[in-house]
Amino acid sequence: MMNIVPNSEHKAIGELARGLAGQDLRKNWARWEETHEFPVETLKKLASHGLMGVNVSKEFGGLEAGVVAYSNAVQAIAWGDPAIAVTMCVNNMVAEVLQEFGDERQKAFIPKLLSGQTPAGSFCLSEAGSGSDAAGMQANARRTDSGYVLNGSKAWITSGEFAGAYLVWAQVENGGKSSISVFFVEEGTPGVSFGAPEEKMGQHASNTVVVNFDDVEVPADALVMDVGQGFKVAMMALDGGRIGIASQALGICDALLEEAGRIGWAASSYWSGRVEAARALVWRAAKLKEEKAPFTYEASVAKLYASECASALGDTILAEAGIEAALNSNFLQKLVRDARVTRIYEGTSEVQKIVIARELGRRLG
Ligand SMILES: Cc1cc2nc3c(=O)[nH]c(=O)nc-3n(C[C@H](O)[C@H](O)[C@H](O)COP(=O)(O)OP(=O)(O)OC[C@H]3O[C@@H](n4cnc5c(N)ncnc54)[C@H](O)[C@@H]3O)c2cc1C
């Protein structure tokens, strides 16, 4: 029987993150909501405590504390402000991809992503016409004598305008799904430009932009793994990413219950039970990933359950707690807005159901 209960180190990292969230995020969320500011100094502070690379080796400046600790840290940061949690999640994901699949030059960039030297990393998979159907991407990499030339536009890219490094997925020589590859592109590379920041309904302190790649020349060693390995890398990264977003949704649930309590709405055992069930599912997926066991199914179940729970809980509180919950000055209304996108990124709820059905089919033979 797998023990999914966090140990003292996992708990300590969650408590450290909760402390930072209480000191900084809870004091600033209202201003960030208003100004849509990307809080670079706060992200540096998280980095200085290791939170931008919780499951990354100490060799690269990470905490090397594992996936359960990572989940606890994301839950705590999302409790403080879910917008900061998504920036943290994507940075951790980019660093983990480089650690797992990068060559020496690419890995050498990880300390910059973890130390706060660059505010964040970006994961450039989605396009305007290919979100759920990632394999339908149009971005292309043309071979040259010295490397590749990238062309294409990536949509909805978290931290895009501020990223120190981009993982960019593209077909090679328009070769279709089997040619999809991933490239490591550093900030400042000529030909990389951005659209205006998206005016989102929630998570205003996260930056979301179109990132354009116009004749971007990269060396041959910008390729991560081999040509044609990109789709597999993306799917593996998204499995891990789903644990992050499920943890973010859980942090939202914790904050919702607490804030609703402040205005006199007492959670029923039904809601407390749903939130704790979500936490158990998230820890189970995290533990499996930590043990290097298959976790695709468990990560999708956790992400689906936790994100749907956050939205449904928010709706219920708005319906039952009285008008105060909906006032702009109240953190509750922000949490309700912020919850919605946890059902979209890292795969929508409908996509999670497809993954779950496929994985169940495999297990049942
Ligand atoms: C705030 C934000 C940040 C994001 N950050 C990033 C990022 O950093 N990097 C990145 O690469 N992407 C990012 N994304 C993109 C995100 O991953 C996509 O929005 C998501 O995968 C859905 O794709 P789509 O928006 O194109 O919707 P579509 O794929 O067009 O889906 C539209 C609707 O159809 C449903 N649907 C689609 N296919 C099926 C199917 N086969 N069966 C049943 N229903 C289906 C979907 O569930 C959805 O409800 C971000 C998105 C948002 C909103």
PDBQT file of the ligand as one rigid body, heavy atoms in Angstrom, charges set to zero:
ROOT
HETATM    1  C1  LIG A 401      -4.337  31.695 -19.097  1.00  0.00    +0.000 C 
HETATM    2  C2  LIG A 401      -3.811  30.631 -20.017  1.00  0.00    +0.000 A 
HETATM    3  C3  LIG A 401      -2.461  30.294 -19.969  1.00  0.00    +0.000 A 
HETATM    4  C4  LIG A 401      -1.958  29.325 -20.852  1.00  0.00    +0.000 A 
HETATM    5  N1  LIG A 401      -0.611  29.040 -20.838  1.00  0.00    +0.000 NA
HETATM    6  C5  LIG A 401      -0.083  28.242 -21.791  1.00  0.00    +0.000 A 
HETATM    7  C6  LIG A 401       1.332  28.047 -21.891  1.00  0.00    +0.000 A 
HETATM    8  O1  LIG A 401       2.122  28.579 -21.093  1.00  0.00    +0.000 OA
HETATM    9  N2  LIG A 401       1.803  27.262 -22.900  1.00  0.00    +0.000 N 
HETATM   10  C7  LIG A 401       0.982  26.671 -23.799  1.00  0.00    +0.000 A 
HETATM   11  O2  LIG A 401       1.483  25.989 -24.688  1.00  0.00    +0.000 OA
HETATM   12  N3  LIG A 401      -0.372  26.827 -23.733  1.00  0.00    +0.000 NA
HETATM   13  C8  LIG A 401      -0.915  27.604 -22.757  1.00  0.00    +0.000 A 
HETATM   14  N4  LIG A 401      -2.282  27.788 -22.691  1.00  0.00    +0.000 N 
HETATM   15  C9  LIG A 401      -3.129  27.175 -23.700  1.00  0.00    +0.000 C 
HETATM   16  C10 LIG A 401      -3.980  26.032 -23.164  1.00  0.00    +0.000 C 
HETATM   17  O3  LIG A 401      -3.190  24.900 -22.947  1.00  0.00    +0.000 OA
HETATM   18  C11 LIG A 401      -5.106  25.795 -24.182  1.00  0.00    +0.000 C 
HETATM   19  O4  LIG A 401      -5.979  26.910 -24.083  1.00  0.00    +0.000 OA
HETATM   20  C12 LIG A 401      -5.869  24.523 -23.920  1.00  0.00    +0.000 C 
HETATM   21  O5  LIG A 401      -5.070  23.403 -24.206  1.00  0.00    +0.000 OA
HETATM   22  C13 LIG A 401      -7.157  24.453 -24.771  1.00  0.00    +0.000 C 
HETATM   23  O6  LIG A 401      -6.879  24.727 -26.102  1.00  0.00    +0.000 OA
HETATM   24  P1  LIG A 401      -7.767  25.788 -26.921  1.00  0.00    +0.000 P 
HETATM   25  O7  LIG A 401      -7.860  27.020 -26.097  1.00  0.00    +0.000 OA
HETATM   26  O8  LIG A 401      -7.188  25.898 -28.277  1.00  0.00    +0.000 OA
HETATM   27  O9  LIG A 401      -9.203  25.176 -26.989  1.00  0.00    +0.000 OA
HETATM   28  P2  LIG A 401      -9.729  24.065 -28.006  1.00  0.00    +0.000 P 
HETATM   29  O10 LIG A 401      -8.742  22.959 -28.087  1.00  0.00    +0.000 OA
HETATM   30  O11 LIG A 401     -10.111  24.732 -29.264  1.00  0.00    +0.000 OA
HETATM   31  O12 LIG A 401     -11.006  23.547 -27.254  1.00  0.00    +0.000 OA
HETATM   32  C14 LIG A 401     -12.238  24.281 -27.235  1.00  0.00    +0.000 C 
HETATM   33  C15 LIG A 401     -13.249  23.455 -26.475  1.00  0.00    +0.000 C 
HETATM   34  O13 LIG A 401     -13.453  22.200 -27.160  1.00  0.00    +0.000 OA
HETATM   35  C16 LIG A 401     -13.202  21.117 -26.277  1.00  0.00    +0.000 C 
HETATM   36  N5  LIG A 401     -12.568  20.027 -27.019  1.00  0.00    +0.000 N 
HETATM   37  C17 LIG A 401     -11.471  20.103 -27.800  1.00  0.00    +0.000 A 
HETATM   38  N6  LIG A 401     -11.179  18.892 -28.316  1.00  0.00    +0.000 NA
HETATM   39  C18 LIG A 401     -12.106  18.036 -27.833  1.00  0.00    +0.000 A 
HETATM   40  C19 LIG A 401     -12.338  16.632 -27.992  1.00  0.00    +0.000 A 
HETATM   41  N7  LIG A 401     -11.539  15.879 -28.752  1.00  0.00    +0.000 N 
HETATM   42  N8  LIG A 401     -13.387  16.084 -27.337  1.00  0.00    +0.000 NA
HETATM   43  C20 LIG A 401     -14.204  16.839 -26.551  1.00  0.00    +0.000 A 
HETATM   44  N9  LIG A 401     -14.035  18.174 -26.372  1.00  0.00    +0.000 NA
HETATM   45  C21 LIG A 401     -13.003  18.760 -26.999  1.00  0.00    +0.000 A 
HETATM   46  C22 LIG A 401     -12.265  21.667 -25.217  1.00  0.00    +0.000 C 
HETATM   47  O14 LIG A 401     -12.366  20.937 -24.012  1.00  0.00    +0.000 OA
HETATM   48  C23 LIG A 401     -12.788  23.089 -25.067  1.00  0.00    +0.000 C 
HETATM   49  O15 LIG A 401     -13.882  23.110 -24.200  1.00  0.00    +0.000 OA
HETATM   50  C24 LIG A 401      -2.816  28.690 -21.773  1.00  0.00    +0.000 A 
HETATM   51  C25 LIG A 401      -4.186  29.012 -21.783  1.00  0.00    +0.000 A 
HETATM   52  C26 LIG A 401      -4.685  29.961 -20.923  1.00  0.00    +0.000 A 
HETATM   53  C27 LIG A 401      -6.151  30.290 -20.989  1.00  0.00    +0.000 C 
ENDROOT
TORSDOF 0
